[in-house]
Amino acid sequence: MKKNLFVVCILLISVNFAQAQLPFKLGFKAGLNASRFLGPAETDNDGNTLEKFSNNTGFLVGVNAGFPFNNIFGARVELQYSINGGRRLFESQNAYQKFTTIDSKPIVTTGYKRYNLNTFNSYIQLPVSLYAKLFKKIEISAGISPGFLISSTGTGEIKHVFNGTTTLKDNTLVQELDYNYGSDKIGSIAGNPVNFNLNTEAIATRSILNAYENFTEKSGGYYESFDLGALLGLAYYFNSSLYLGANMYYGLKDVSRETYDISLQKLDAGKFIKRNDFDRNFALQFMLGFQF
């Protein structure tokens, strides 16, 4: 928290100083993000890749203040709302399946598992960049972008096909994933009860799973509240005010907490295996902007 407050103070001081020393231009922009997580994919014992990460789409909107040093170079400070995140698909023919019986006894078996999750993380970001105008129409820029997570959700489904004998049709169980990483609590339940027999055991679960379904304690949210990334930008100006721009955002921090970063493939003596992957945000941002 102290680090976050320090960053905000520095930005505010910079803006006040710039306003006192230089003329500035105000502007706004709106656009779309094509974002994903960059991190190591889980593999099985033979080295086969079990995970795929792909893009999802979110929007961004923001205001900015530009401070030209001369006709070519300048600096820009922005305030924007941006939805990042990404899609994660895990699929294995022989992964663990962990449930509890009706009398709360843990049961672990193996079988086919397909875990498909689409995550949306909303940030308030404060990009600070330097820019250079080339040939009057083209602008290149580079900078950093601190971000503060304000909401985090995920939707998807998990599919199990059991190797044992069950009372389920085709030995298949499909459950909806409805995650709210901020408000979901340990032990909270959703959806309808789903009871079935697995071999000789009576299993009790739900049709909808929350973000912390498999954990016994909650220590903060799944994603870190502060992010920091590097920015590279390119913009084309149709005139002195209207422009079309594109940015590349490359995260410099691990955004997932170690507490919840677990293997979906295997357990260690019935307990979760912590992976502690370095998962960073990555986004291509496309926007239409106007300054005056």
NUPA-648614 format. One record per residue: residue in three letters; residue number from 1; y negated, z, x of N, C-alpha, C in turn. Coordinates in steps of 0.2 Angstrom, whole numbers, plus 5000, padded with zeros to 4 digits. Atoms other than C-alpha are relative to their C-alpha. Layout:
BEGIN
 type seq n.c2 n.c3 n.c1 ca.c2 ca.c3 ca.c1 c.c2 c.c3 c.c1
  ala NUM    Y    Z    X     Y     Z     X    Y    Z    X
...
This chain:
BEGIN
 type seq n.c2 n.c3 n.c1 ca.c2 ca.c3 ca.c1 c.c2 c.c3 c.c1
  met   1 5006 5000 5004  5000  5000  5000 4994 5000 5004
  lys   2 5006 5000 4996  4988  5004  5014 4999 4993 5003
  lys   3 5001 5007 4997  4991  4987  5022 4997 4995 4995
  asn   4 5003 5005 5005  4988  4978  5006 4993 5001 4998
  leu   5 5007 4999 5001  4972  4987  5003 4995 4998 5006
  phe   6 5004 5003 4994  4966  4983  5021 4999 4993 5000
  val   7 5001 5007 5001  4969  4965  5018 4995 4998 4995
  val   8 5005 5001 5005  4959  4965  5002 4993 5001 5002
  cys   9 5006 4998 4998  4945  4974  5010 4997 4995 5005
  ile  10 5002 5005 4995  4944  4962  5025 4998 4993 4996
  leu  11 5002 5006 5003  4944  4947  5013 4993 5001 4996
  leu  12 5006 4999 5004  4930  4955  5002 4994 5000 5005
  ile  13 5005 4999 4995  4920  4959  5018 4998 4993 5002
  ser  14 5001 5006 4997  4922  4941  5024 4996 4996 4995
  val  15 5004 5003 5005  4916  4934  5007 4993 5002 5000
  asn  16 5007 4997 5000  4901  4945  5007 4996 4997 5006
  phe  17 5004 5002 4994  4896  4940  5025 4999 4993 4999
  ala  18 5001 5007 5000  4899  4922  5022 4994 4998 4994
  gln  19 5005 5002 5005  4888  4922  5006 4993 5002 5002
  ala  20 5006 4998 4998  4874  4931  5015 4998 4995 5006
  gln  21 5002 5004 4994  4874  4918  5030 5000 4993 4998
  leu  22 4999 5007 5001  4879  4901  5023 5000 4998 4993
  pro  23 5000 5002 5007  4877  4891  5007 5008 4999 4999
  phe  24 4993 5000 5002  4893  4890  4998 5001 4995 4993
  lys  25 4998 5004 5006  4902  4879  4985 5005 5003 4996
  leu  26 4994 4997 5004  4912  4886  4970 5004 4994 4997
  gly  27 4995 5005 5003  4927  4877  4963 5005 5003 4996
  phe  28 4994 4997 5003  4942  4879  4953 5006 4994 5000
  lys  29 4995 5005 4999  4959  4870  4953 5006 5003 4995
  ala  30 4994 4999 5004  4975  4869  4943 5006 4995 5002
  gly  31 4995 5004 4998  4992  4862  4947 5007 5003 4999
  leu  32 4993 4998 5000  5011  4864  4949 5003 5002 5007
  asn  33 4996 4998 4994  5023  4872  4962 5007 4998 4999
  ala  34 4993 5002 4999  5039  4865  4967 5003 5005 5006
  ser  35 4999 4995 4995  5046  4881  4975 5008 5002 5000
  arg  36 4994 4998 4999  5062  4888  4982 5000 5006 5005
  phe  37 4999 4995 4995  5069  4902  4993 5004 4997 5006
  leu  38 4997 5002 4994  5074  4898  5011 5003 5006 5003
  gly  39 4996 4994 4997  5088  4909  5018 5007 4997 5001
  pro  40 4993 5002 4999  5106  4908  5024 5004 5001 4994
  ala  41 4995 5001 5005  5119  4903  5012 5006 5004 5001
  glu  42 4994 4996 4999  5134  4914  5009 5006 4995 5001
  thr  43 4994 5004 4999  5151  4907  5016 5006 5004 4999
  asp  44 4994 4997 5001  5169  4911  5014 5003 5001 5007
  asn  45 4997 4999 4994  5181  4916  5028 5001 4994 5004
  asp  46 4999 5006 4997  5184  4898  5032 4994 4996 5002
  gly  47 5007 5003 4999  5165  4894  5034 4998 4995 4995
  asn  48 5002 5004 5005  5164  4885  5018 4994 5003 4996
  thr  49 5007 4998 5003  5146  4886  5010 5002 5001 4993
  leu  50 4999 4998 5007  5147  4895  4993 4993 5000 4996
  glu  51 5007 4999 5003  5128  4895  4989 4996 4994 5001
  lys  52 5005 5005 5000  5115  4882  4985 4993 5002 4998
  phe  53 5007 4999 5002  5096  4884  4984 4996 4994 4998
  ser  54 5004 5006 5002  5085  4872  4974 4994 5002 4997
  asn  55 5007 4998 5003  5068  4871  4967 5000 5002 4993
  asn  56 5002 5000 5007  5061  4877  4951 4992 4998 5000
  thr  57 5007 5002 5001  5044  4873  4944 4996 5005 4997
  gly  58 5005 4995 5003  5029  4884  4940 4993 4997 5001
  phe  59 5006 5003 5000  5011  4882  4938 4995 5005 5004
  leu  60 5005 4996 4996  4996  4888  4948 4993 4999 4997
  val  61 5007 5000 5002  4977  4891  4943 4996 5004 5005
  gly  62 5004 4996 4996  4963  4897  4954 4993 4998 5000
  val  63 5007 5001 4998  4945  4898  4959 4999 5001 5007
  asn  64 5001 5000 4993  4938  4896  4976 4992 5000 5002
  ala  65 5007 5001 4997  4922  4897  4987 5001 4997 5007
  gly  66 5000 5004 4994  4919  4885  5001 4994 5001 5004
  phe  67 5005 4998 4995  4908  4889  5016 4999 4995 5005
  pro  68 5000 5005 4994  4903  4873  5026 4996 5003 5006
  phe  69 5003 4998 4994  4899  4876  5044 4995 4994 5001
  asn  70 5004 5006 4999  4892  4858  5045 5003 4995 4995
  asn  71 4998 5005 5004  4896  4841  5037 5008 4999 5000
  ile  72 4993 5001 4998  4914  4841  5044 5004 5006 4999
  phe  73 4996 4994 5000  4920  4859  5046 4998 5005 4995
  gly  74 5002 4995 5004  4921  4874  5035 5006 5005 4999
  ala  75 4995 4995 5001  4930  4889  5028 5001 5000 4992
  arg  76 4999 4999 5008  4937  4893  5010 5004 5006 4999
  val  77 4997 4994 5003  4942  4909  5001 5002 4998 4993
  glu  78 4998 5002 5007  4952  4907  4985 5003 5007 4997
  leu  79 4996 4995 5005  4959  4918  4971 5004 4996 4995
  gln  80 4996 5004 5005  4974  4911  4962 5006 5004 4998
  tyr  81 4994 4997 5003  4988  4915  4951 5005 4994 5001
  ser  82 4995 5005 4998  5004  4906  4956 5007 5003 4998
  ile  83 4993 4998 5001  5022  4906  4950 5005 4997 5005
  asn  84 4995 5003 4995  5035  4904  4964 5007 5002 4998
  gly  85 4993 4998 5002  5054  4907  4964 5004 4995 5003
  gly  86 4995 5005 4998  5069  4896  4965 5006 5001 4996
  arg  87 4994 5000 5003  5086  4892  4959 5006 5002 5005
  arg  88 4994 4998 4996  5102  4900  4966 5006 4999 4997
  leu  89 4994 5001 5003  5119  4894  4963 5006 5002 5005
  phe  90 4994 4998 4997  5135  4903  4969 5006 4998 4997
  glu  91 4994 5002 5003  5152  4896  4966 5006 5001 5005
  ser  92 4994 4998 4996  5169  4902  4973 5006 5000 4996
  gln  93 4994 5000 5004  5187  4899  4968 5004 5007 5001
  asn  94 4996 4994 4998  5192  4916  4975 4995 5006 5002
  ala  95 5005 4995 4999  5178  4929  4973 5002 5006 4996
  tyr  96 4998 4994 5003  5179  4947  4968 4997 5000 4993
  gln  97 5003 4999 5006  5176  4952  4950 5001 5007 4998
  lys  98 5000 4992 5000  5171  4970  4947 4998 5002 4993
  phe  99 5001 4998 5006  5172  4978  4930 5002 5007 4999
  thr 100 4998 4993 5001  5175  4995  4922 5004 5000 4993
  thr 101 4996 5000 5006  5188  5000  4909 4996 5004 4995
  ile 102 5003 4996 5006  5184  5008  4892 4998 5007 5002
  asp 103 5001 4993 4998  5186  5025  4900 4997 5000 5007
  ser 104 5004 5000 4995  5174  5020  4914 5003 5000 5007
  lys 105 4996 5001 4993  5187  5017  4928 4998 4993 5003
  pro 106 5001 5007 4997  5182  5003  4940 5006 4996 5001
  ile 107 4994 5005 4999  5193  4988  4941 4997 4994 5004
  val 108 5002 5005 4996  5192  4975  4954 5006 4995 5000
  thr 109 4995 5005 4999  5201  4958  4954 4997 4994 5003
  thr 110 5003 5006 4997  5198  4941  4960 5002 4994 4996
  gly 111 5000 5007 5004  5196  4923  4953 4994 4996 5001
  tyr 112 5006 5005 5000  5184  4909  4950 4994 5004 4998
  lys 113 5006 4997 5001  5166  4915  4950 4994 4994 5000
  arg 114 5006 5005 4999  5150  4904  4946 4994 5004 4997
  tyr 115 5006 4996 5001  5133  4913  4947 4994 4995 5000
  asn 116 5006 5005 5000  5118  4902  4942 4994 5004 4997
  leu 117 5006 4996 5002  5101  4911  4942 4994 4996 5002
  asn 118 5007 5003 4998  5083  4904  4941 4995 5006 4999
  thr 119 5005 4995 4999  5070  4916  4947 4993 4998 5000
  phe 120 5008 5001 5000  5051  4916  4943 4997 5006 5002
  asn 121 5004 4995 4998  5040  4927  4953 4993 4998 5000
  ser 122 5007 5001 5001  5022  4928  4948 4996 5004 5005
  tyr 123 5004 4997 4995  5009  4932  4962 4992 4999 4999
  ile 124 5008 5001 4999  4990  4935  4964 5000 4999 5007
  gln 125 5000 5002 4993  4987  4926  4980 4992 4999 5002
  leu 126 5007 5001 4997  4971  4926  4991 5000 4996 5006
  pro 127 5000 5004 4994  4972  4911  5002 4993 5000 5004
  val 128 5006 5001 4996  4960  4910  5017 5001 4994 5005
  ser 129 4998 5006 4996  4959  4893  5026 4993 4997 5003
  leu 130 5006 5004 4997  4948  4882  5038 5002 4993 4998
  tyr 131 4999 5007 5002  4946  4864  5033 4995 4995 5005
  ala 132 5004 5005 4997  4940  4848  5041 5000 4994 4996
  lys 133 5000 5006 5004  4934  4833  5032 5000 4993 5004
  leu 134 4999 5006 4996  4939  4816  5039 4998 4994 4995
  phe 135 5002 5006 5004  4931  4799  5033 4997 5002 4993
  lys 136 5003 4998 5006  4922  4809  5019 5004 5001 4994
  lys 137 4996 5000 5006  4936  4806  5007 5006 5005 5001
  ile 138 4994 4996 4999  4951  4816  5016 4998 5006 5003
  glu 139 5000 4993 4997  4952  4834  5020 5006 5003 5002
  ile 140 4994 4997 4998  4965  4843  5030 4998 5008 5001
  ser 141 5002 4993 5000  4966  4862  5030 5006 5004 5002
  ala 142 4995 4995 4998  4976  4877  5037 4998 5007 4999
  gly 143 5002 4993 5001  4976  4895  5034 5006 5005 4998
  ile 144 4995 4995 5002  4986  4911  5028 4998 5002 4992
  ser 145 5001 4998 5007  4989  4917  5010 5004 5006 4999
  pro 146 4997 4994 5002  4992  4935  5006 5002 5000 4993
  gly 147 4998 5001 5007  5001  4937  4989 5002 5007 4998
  phe 148 4998 4994 5003  5004  4952  4978 5004 4999 4993
  leu 149 4995 5001 5005  5019  4952  4966 4998 5004 4994
  ile 150 5002 4996 5006  5014  4956  4948 5005 4999 4994
  ser 151 4994 5000 5005  5030  4951  4938 5005 4995 5003
  ser 152 4995 5003 4997  5047  4945  4942 5006 5000 4995
  thr 153 4994 5001 5005  5061  4938  4930 5005 4995 5003
  gly 154 4995 5005 4998  5077  4928  4931 5004 4999 4994
  thr 155 4995 5002 5005  5088  4919  4919 5005 4996 5002
  gly 156 4994 5004 4998  5105  4911  4920 5006 5002 4997
  glu 157 4994 4997 5003  5123  4915  4917 5005 5001 5006
  ile 158 4994 4999 4996  5139  4921  4926 5006 4998 4997
  lys 159 4993 5002 5003  5156  4913  4923 5005 5003 5004
  his 160 4994 4997 4997  5172  4922  4927 5006 4996 4997
  val 161 4994 5002 5002  5189  4914  4926 5006 5004 5003
  phe 162 4996 4995 4997  5202  4927  4929 5007 4997 5002
  asn 163 4993 5002 4998  5219  4925  4938 5005 5004 4996
  gly 164 4995 4997 5004  5227  4938  4928 5001 4998 4993
  thr 165 4999 5001 5007  5233  4939  4910 4994 5003 4996
  thr 166 5005 4997 5004  5219  4942  4898 5000 4998 4992
  thr 167 5000 5001 5007  5215  4942  4879 4994 4995 4999
  leu 168 5006 5005 5001  5200  4929  4882 5003 4993 5000
  lys 169 4999 5007 5000  5201  4911  4878 5000 4997 5007
  asp 170 5000 5004 4994  5206  4901  4893 4999 5005 5006
  asn 171 5001 4995 4995  5205  4918  4903 4993 4999 5003
  thr 172 5007 5001 4998  5186  4914  4904 4995 5005 4996
  leu 173 5006 4996 5002  5171  4926  4902 4994 4997 5002
  val 174 5007 5002 4998  5153  4919  4902 4995 5005 4997
  gln 175 5005 4996 5002  5139  4931  4902 4993 4998 5001
  glu 176 5007 5002 4999  5120  4928  4900 4997 5005 5005
  leu 177 5004 4996 4996  5109  4934  4914 4992 5000 4998
  asp 178 5007 4999 5002  5092  4941  4908 4997 5005 5004
  tyr 179 5003 4995 4995  5083  4949  4922 4993 5001 5000
  asn 180 5007 4998 4999  5066  4958  4922 5000 5005 5006
  tyr 181 4999 4996 4994  5066  4965  4940 4995 5006 5000
  gly 182 5005 4995 5000  5051  4976  4936 5002 5006 4995
  ser 183 4999 4995 5005  5056  4985  4920 5007 5002 4999
  asp 184 4993 4999 5001  5075  4984  4920 5002 5007 5004
  lys 185 4998 4994 4997  5083  5001  4924 5008 5001 5000
  ile 186 4993 4999 4999  5100  5007  4930 5003 5003 4993
  gly 187 4997 4997 5006  5111  5010  4915 4998 4997 4994
  ser 188 5002 5003 5006  5101  5000  4903 5005 4994 4998
  ile 189 4996 5005 5002  5111  4988  4892 4997 4996 4995
  ala 190 5003 5005 5004  5108  4973  4882 5006 4996 4997
  gly 191 4995 5005 5003  5118  4960  4871 5005 5004 4996
  asn 192 4995 4997 5004  5133  4963  4861 5006 5003 5005
  pro 193 4994 4998 4996  5149  4973  4867 5005 4994 5001
  val 194 4994 5005 4999  5163  4962  4875 5005 5004 5002
  asn 195 4994 4996 4998  5180  4971  4876 5006 4995 5000
  phe 196 4995 5005 4999  5195  4962  4882 5005 5004 5004
  asn 197 4994 4997 4996  5212  4966  4890 5001 4996 5007
  leu 198 4998 5003 4993  5215  4962  4909 5006 5003 5002
  asn 199 4994 4997 4998  5233  4964  4913 5002 5006 4995
  thr 200 4999 4994 5005  5236  4981  4906 4994 5005 4999
  glu 201 5006 4996 5000  5218  4987  4907 4996 4998 4994
  ala 202 5005 5001 5005  5206  4988  4893 4993 5000 5003
  ile 203 5006 5001 4997  5189  4981  4899 4994 5001 4995
  ala 204 5006 5000 5004  5172  4985  4892 4994 4997 5004
  thr 205 5006 5002 4997  5156  4975  4896 4996 4997 4995
  arg 206 5005 5002 5005  5141  4966  4888 5000 4993 5000
  ser 207 5002 5008 5000  5136  4948  4883 4994 4998 5004
  ile 208 5006 5001 4996  5120  4950  4892 4999 5005 5006
  leu 209 5000 4995 4994  5118  4958  4910 4992 5000 5002
  asn 210 5006 4999 4997  5102  4965  4917 5000 5000 5007
  ala 211 5001 5001 4992  5095  4965  4935 5004 5004 5004
  tyr 212 4997 4995 4996  5103  4981  4941 5007 5002 4997
  glu 213 4994 4999 5004  5119  4980  4931 5006 5003 5005
  asn 214 4995 4998 4996  5130  4983  4946 4998 5006 5005
  phe 215 5002 4995 4995  5120  4996  4955 5000 5007 4997
  thr 216 5000 4993 5003  5120  5015  4953 4993 5004 5001
  glu 217 5007 4998 4999  5102  5018  4959 4995 4995 5001
  lys 218 5005 5005 4999  5086  5009  4959 4994 5002 5005
  ser 219 5005 4999 4995  5074  5009  4974 4995 4995 5000
  gly 220 5005 5006 5000  5059  4998  4970 5003 4994 4996
  gly 221 4998 5006 5003  5061  4981  4963 5004 4995 5005
  tyr 222 4996 5004 4996  5073  4967  4969 4995 4996 5006
  tyr 223 5004 5004 4996  5058  4958  4977 4994 5004 5003
  glu 224 5005 4996 4997  5045  4965  4989 4993 4998 4996
  ser 225 5006 5000 5004  5028  4968  4981 4994 4996 5004
  phe 226 5005 5003 4996  5018  4960  4996 5003 4994 5003
  asp 227 4997 5006 4996  5021  4942  5003 4994 4998 5004
  leu 228 5005 5003 4995  5012  4933  5017 5003 4993 5002
  gly 229 4998 5007 4998  5013  4914  5020 4995 4996 5004
  ala 230 5004 5005 4996  5006  4900  5031 4998 4994 4995
  leu 231 5001 5005 5004  4997  4886  5022 4998 4994 5004
  leu 232 5003 5007 4997  4994  4867  5027 4998 4996 4994
  gly 233 5003 5003 5006  4984  4857  5015 4997 4993 5002
  leu 234 5003 5006 5000  4979  4839  5012 4997 4998 4993
  ala 235 5004 5002 5006  4966  4833  4999 4997 4993 5001
  tyr 236 5003 5006 5000  4959  4817  4994 4994 5000 4994
  tyr 237 5006 4999 5004  4941  4817  4986 4998 4993 4997
  phe 238 5002 5006 5003  4937  4804  4973 4992 4999 5000
  asn 239 5007 5000 4999  4919  4809  4974 4998 5007 5004
  ser 240 5002 4994 4997  4909  4824  4981 5003 5006 4997
  ser 241 4998 4994 5003  4917  4836  4968 5007 4999 4998
  leu 242 4993 5001 5002  4934  4829  4961 5005 4998 5005
  tyr 243 4995 5001 4995  4949  4830  4972 5007 5001 4997
  leu 244 4993 4999 5001  4968  4829  4972 5003 5002 5006
  gly 245 4997 4997 4994  4977  4840  4984 5007 5002 5000
  ala 246 4993 4997 5000  4994  4846  4990 5000 5005 5006
  asn 247 4999 4994 4995  4998  4862  5000 5007 5001 5001
  met 248 4993 4998 4999  5014  4867  5009 4999 5008 5002
  tyr 249 5000 4993 4999  5017  4886  5008 5006 5002 5004
  tyr 250 4994 4998 4996  5029  4893  5021 5000 5008 5001
  gly 251 5000 4993 5000  5033  4912  5019 5001 5003 5007
  leu 252 4999 4997 4994  5032  4923  5034 5003 5007 4999
  lys 253 4997 4994 5001  5040  4938  5026 5007 4999 4996
  asp 254 4994 4999 5004  5057  4943  5019 4998 5003 4993
  val 255 5003 4998 5006  5054  4944  5001 5005 5004 4996
  ser 256 4995 4996 5004  5071  4952  4995 5001 5006 5004
  arg 257 4998 4994 4998  5075  4970  4997 5007 5001 5002
  glu 258 4993 4999 4997  5090  4975  5008 5005 5003 4995
  thr 259 4996 4996 5005  5096  4987  4994 5004 4996 4996
  tyr 260 4997 5004 5005  5100  4973  4982 5003 4994 5003
  asp 261 4997 5006 4997  5105  4959  4994 5007 5001 5002
  ile 262 4993 4998 4999  5124  4960  4992 5004 4993 5000
  ser 263 4996 5005 5000  5138  4948  4995 5003 4999 4992
  leu 264 4997 5002 5006  5145  4939  4979 5007 4998 5001
  gln 265 4993 5002 4998  5161  4934  4988 5005 5005 5001
  lys 266 4995 4995 4998  5169  4950  4994 4997 5007 5000
  leu 267 5002 4993 5000  5169  4969  4994 5003 5003 5007
  asp 268 4997 4996 4994  5173  4982  5008 5002 5006 4997
  ala 269 4997 4994 5003  5185  4994  5001 4997 5002 4993
  gly 270 5003 5000 5007  5178  4991  4983 4993 5001 5000
  lys 271 5007 4999 5000  5160  4993  4989 4997 4994 5002
  phe 272 5004 5006 4999  5146  4981  4990 4999 4999 5007
  ile 273 5002 5002 4993  5143  4972  5007 4993 4998 5000
  lys 274 5007 5002 5000  5125  4972  5011 4999 4994 5005
  arg 275 5001 5006 4996  5119  4955  5018 4994 5000 5004
  asn 276 5007 5000 4996  5101  4958  5023 4998 4994 5003
  asp 277 5002 5007 4998  5097  4940  5023 4992 5000 5001
  phe 278 5007 5001 5000  5079  4934  5028 4999 4995 4995
  asp 279 5002 5005 5005  5074  4925  5012 4993 5000 4999
  arg 280 5007 5001 5000  5057  4918  5012 4998 4995 4994
  asn 281 5003 5005 5005  5046  4909  4999 4998 4993 5004
  phe 282 5003 5007 4998  5043  4890  5001 4998 4996 4994
  ala 283 5002 5004 5006  5033  4879  4990 4996 4994 5002
  leu 284 5004 5006 4999  5025  4862  4989 4995 5001 4993
  gln 285 5005 4999 5006  5009  4864  4978 4996 4994 4999
  phe 286 5003 5006 5002  5001  4849  4969 4994 5002 4995
  met 287 5005 4998 5005  4984  4852  4961 4994 4995 4999
  leu 288 5006 5004 5001  4969  4844  4954 4994 5005 5000
  gly 289 5006 4995 5000  4952  4852  4958 4993 4997 4999
  phe 290 5007 5002 5000  4934  4852  4956 4995 5005 5003
  gln 291 5005 4995 4997  4919  4860  4966 4993 4997 4998
  phe 292 5007 5001 5002  4901  4861  4962 4995 5005 5004
